[in-house]
Amino acid sequence: MSDSAAHNSPGWALFLDVDGTLLELAETPQGVHVPTGLKQLLDEVRWRLDGALALVSGRSLANLDQLFSPLRFIASGVHGCERRTAEHHVLRPEVDAAAIAHVRNRLAEFVRSHEGLLLEDKHYAVAMHFRRAPEMQDEVYKVMNEVLVHLGPTFALQAGKSVLELRPGAWTKGSSITSFMQEQPFIGRTPVFIGDDVTDEDAFEVVNEMNGVSIRVGPAAATLARHRLNGVSDVLRWLQTVPPVIPPQHPPQ
């Protein structure tokens, strides 16, 4: 990725995926640790951009806050299903809690009978991880498609790296970036999004439509992103070079 493509505007709105982008992937969602140095770096970049930095993750907001404590970022969680604004307002979809509970119980029973699988409960979304049991991929897809029928057309299946998630279908990472860009401190800036997975493709598409900067992390793959970084370590080095916001120059009165 060229410096000219990366640093072409002081007025950035920076959106960052977490797992696989800021943090190396782990066997389980609980297996990651956020180093103090990364927290300090993100806080510094947030300051340089005058607050226009948000985490855009598949994790829940509560989990993000736990990982990055004591920092609390503007953020989107569960692939756009929940969103915390700069004013600390948290927006979440309304879902059929009884239907979600029924599906959660059925999937929990399935996981208990198959070693290596992990069920992640996100309240109004549920994810099944099979990184430790890759041979179960076909069975995971089968059972998740079956319960999707029970939830109905308002839900969608979201595939990721060794994970399949059922979530409300009207919200995505891309829709969360669209909403952020209509609010302070992001409004009027150039969006920059960095992600590593198929779950980030809708966000790349949205950012491209806004003439922003889309960056895919990892080996070459089919993607809508227009730039690439090789891995997490490259992302962290790139973040260290983010320029501060340049105050507007007003003509003398």
Secondary structure as UniProt FT lines:
FT   HELIX           3..6
FT   STRAND          12..16
FT   TURN            20..22
FT   HELIX           29..31
FT   HELIX           36..48
FT   TURN            49..51
FT   STRAND          53..56
FT   HELIX           61..68
FT   TURN            69..70
FT   STRAND          74..77
FT   HELIX           78..80
FT   STRAND          82..84
FT   TURN            86..87
FT   STRAND          90..91
FT   HELIX           97..112
FT   TURN            115..116
FT   STRAND          118..121
FT   STRAND          126..129
FT   TURN            131..132
FT   HELIX           134..136
FT   HELIX           137..151
FT   TURN            153..154
FT   STRAND          155..160
FT   TURN            161..162
FT   STRAND          163..168
FT   TURN            169..170
FT   HELIX           173..180
FT   TURN            181..182
FT   TURN            184..188
FT   STRAND          190..195
FT   HELIX           198..200
FT   HELIX           201..209
FT   TURN            210..211
FT   STRAND          213..217
FT   STRAND          227..229
FT   HELIX           232..240
//
